[in-house]
Amino acid sequence: SIENSQDPRTLQMAQSNLPALLIWGDGDEWVVPEVGRALHQDIKLSLLYMIEGAGHCPMETHPEQVHRIMDKSDAAMRQIRESGPQ
């Protein structure tokens, strides 16, 4: 969003030390899955999950799967956050 706005700031994902949980619909036609894969490559502290059959808003169309992903990823995200680069 920052990169596509009129905001003069830039977002340097490769330099970020913030962990990110990326949940993508494999049928997203608005922000295609390749963008999610590229973000996952750029964000060194990230986990990527693709939800089969989901479109742009998997949290609305597949809430149970999103909740399961969030629940199972919680411990991993905590570990990433605590042991990631400072």
Order of alpha helices (4+ residues) and beta strands (2+ residues): beta-alpha-beta-alpha-alpha
